């Protein structure tokens, strides 16, 4: 399907748009690297969790809520914060 350099409009539904937003929020808004990290984290988590449990969507939802509440700058913000704390020591 993707190998022919064509993506059907059916692939761009609201679920895919939601996934893209989750990737951006998990990685960190406002940078290029953040959404790439978020996409990698989301895809790895989907594959890993779905192989262990049928309730993987619930776990990913809880992870998303955690990031929205406690890490609003995403993975990149956590990395930046750790780097600044480590460099001050």
C-alpha positions as CSV (number, residue, x, y, z in Angstrom):
1,X,0.0,0.0,0.0
2,X,2.7,2.5,1.0
3,X,5.3,1.1,-1.4
4,X,3.5,2.5,-4.4
5,X,4.1,6.2,-3.3
6,X,0.3,6.5,-2.8
7,X,-1.7,6.8,0.3
8,X,-5.4,6.4,0.1
9,X,-7.6,9.1,1.6
10,X,-9.1,6.4,3.8
11,X,-5.8,6.3,5.8
12,X,-6.2,9.9,6.9
13,X,-9.1,9.5,9.3
14,X,-9.7,11.0,12.7
15,X,-7.8,8.2,14.4
16,X,-4.6,8.9,12.5
17,X,-5.0,12.6,13.3
18,X,-5.4,11.8,16.9
19,X,-2.3,9.6,16.9
20,X,-0.3,12.4,15.3
21,X,-1.4,14.8,18.1
22,X,-0.5,12.3,20.8
23,X,2.9,11.8,19.2
24,X,3.5,15.5,19.2
25,X,2.3,16.0,22.8
26,X,4.4,13.0,24.1
27,X,7.6,14.2,22.4
28,X,7.3,17.9,23.0
29,X,5.6,20.7,21.1
30,X,7.6,23.4,19.3
31,X,10.6,21.4,18.1
32,X,11.4,19.0,15.3
33,X,13.1,16.4,17.5
34,X,10.2,16.2,20.0
35,X,7.5,14.8,17.7
36,X,10.0,12.3,16.3
37,X,10.8,11.1,19.8
38,X,7.1,10.9,20.6
39,X,6.4,8.9,17.4
40,X,9.1,6.5,18.3
41,X,7.9,6.1,21.8
42,X,4.3,5.6,20.8
43,X,5.0,3.1,18.1
44,X,7.4,1.1,20.4
45,X,4.9,1.2,23.2
46,X,2.1,0.1,21.0
47,X,4.0,-2.9,19.7
48,X,5.4,-3.9,23.0
49,X,2.3,-3.5,25.1
50,X,0.0,-5.1,22.5
51,X,2.1,-8.2,22.6
52,X,1.5,-8.6,26.4
53,X,-2.0,-7.4,27.0
54,X,-5.3,-6.7,25.3
55,X,-5.7,-3.5,27.4
56,X,-2.8,-1.8,25.8
57,X,-4.9,1.2,24.8
58,X,-5.8,1.8,28.4
59,X,-2.2,1.8,29.4
60,X,-1.3,4.2,26.6
61,X,-4.1,6.5,27.6
62,X,-2.8,6.6,31.2
63,X,0.7,7.4,29.9
64,X,-0.8,10.2,27.8
65,X,-2.7,11.6,30.8
66,X,0.5,11.4,32.9
67,X,2.5,13.4,30.3
68,X,-0.2,16.0,30.0
69,X,-0.4,16.5,33.7
70,X,3.2,16.1,34.9
71,X,5.4,16.6,31.8
72,X,3.7,19.2,29.6
73,X,6.9,19.7,27.7
74,X,7.0,16.0,26.7
75,X,10.0,13.7,26.5
76,X,12.3,16.4,25.2
77,X,11.4,18.6,28.2
78,X,12.3,15.7,30.6
79,X,15.6,15.2,28.8
80,X,16.4,18.9,28.8
81,X,15.6,19.1,32.6
82,X,17.8,16.2,33.4
83,X,20.6,17.6,31.3
84,X,20.5,21.0,33.0
85,X,20.4,19.3,36.5
86,X,23.3,17.1,35.5
87,X,25.4,19.9,34.1
88,X,25.0,22.0,37.3
89,X,26.6,19.3,39.4
